[in-house]
């Protein structure tokens, strides 16, 4: 699986790093990368909005939570393997 060029989500979850070779790990990372990228789009689209600082803050919090959730999900998926 290759990372989407320019995708911050793919970079943050290290989408191409899967030493276990588990398909579920690829799936977790792909979906998480997409969620992070959606939040990045929120941040980019709100730059001219009055509430842009708040929207960007909320999107950044969501991105961090997604990253952390992916880490724990990968750990759960690879435990006892």
Secondary structure as a PSIPRED ss2 file (coil, helix, strand):
# PSIPRED VFORMAT (PSIPRED V4.0)

   1 X C   1.000  0.000  0.000
   2 X C   1.000  0.000  0.000
   3 X C   1.000  0.000  0.000
   4 X C   1.000  0.000  0.000
   5 X C   1.000  0.000  0.000
   6 X C   1.000  0.000  0.000
   7 X C   1.000  0.000  0.000
   8 X H   0.000  1.000  0.000
   9 X H   0.000  1.000  0.000
  10 X H   0.000  1.000  0.000
  11 X H   0.000  1.000  0.000
  12 X H   0.000  1.000  0.000
  13 X C   1.000  0.000  0.000
  14 X C   1.000  0.000  0.000
  15 X C   1.000  0.000  0.000
  16 X C   1.000  0.000  0.000
  17 X C   1.000  0.000  0.000
  18 X C   1.000  0.000  0.000
  19 X C   1.000  0.000  0.000
  20 X C   1.000  0.000  0.000
  21 X C   1.000  0.000  0.000
  22 X C   1.000  0.000  0.000
  23 X H   0.000  1.000  0.000
  24 X H   0.000  1.000  0.000
  25 X H   0.000  1.000  0.000
  26 X H   0.000  1.000  0.000
  27 X H   0.000  1.000  0.000
  28 X H   0.000  1.000  0.000
  29 X H   0.000  1.000  0.000
  30 X H   0.000  1.000  0.000
  31 X H   0.000  1.000  0.000
  32 X H   0.000  1.000  0.000
  33 X H   0.000  1.000  0.000
  34 X H   0.000  1.000  0.000
  35 X H   0.000  1.000  0.000
  36 X H   0.000  1.000  0.000
  37 X H   0.000  1.000  0.000
  38 X H   0.000  1.000  0.000
  39 X H   0.000  1.000  0.000
  40 X H   0.000  1.000  0.000
  41 X H   0.000  1.000  0.000
  42 X H   0.000  1.000  0.000
  43 X H   0.000  1.000  0.000
  44 X H   0.000  1.000  0.000
  45 X H   0.000  1.000  0.000
  46 X C   1.000  0.000  0.000
  47 X C   1.000  0.000  0.000
  48 X C   1.000  0.000  0.000
  49 X C   1.000  0.000  0.000
  50 X C   1.000  0.000  0.000
  51 X C   1.000  0.000  0.000
  52 X H   0.000  1.000  0.000
  53 X H   0.000  1.000  0.000
  54 X H   0.000  1.000  0.000
  55 X H   0.000  1.000  0.000
  56 X H   0.000  1.000  0.000
  57 X H   0.000  1.000  0.000
  58 X H   0.000  1.000  0.000
  59 X H   0.000  1.000  0.000
  60 X H   0.000  1.000  0.000
  61 X H   0.000  1.000  0.000
  62 X H   0.000  1.000  0.000
  63 X H   0.000  1.000  0.000
  64 X H   0.000  1.000  0.000
  65 X H   0.000  1.000  0.000
  66 X H   0.000  1.000  0.000
  67 X H   0.000  1.000  0.000
  68 X H   0.000  1.000  0.000
  69 X H   0.000  1.000  0.000
  70 X H   0.000  1.000  0.000
  71 X H   0.000  1.000  0.000
  72 X H   0.000  1.000  0.000
  73 X H   0.000  1.000  0.000
  74 X H   0.000  1.000  0.000
  75 X H   0.000  1.000  0.000
  76 X H   0.000  1.000  0.000
  77 X H   0.000  1.000  0.000
  78 X H   0.000  1.000  0.000
  79 X C   1.000  0.000  0.000
  80 X C   1.000  0.000  0.000
  81 X C   1.000  0.000  0.000
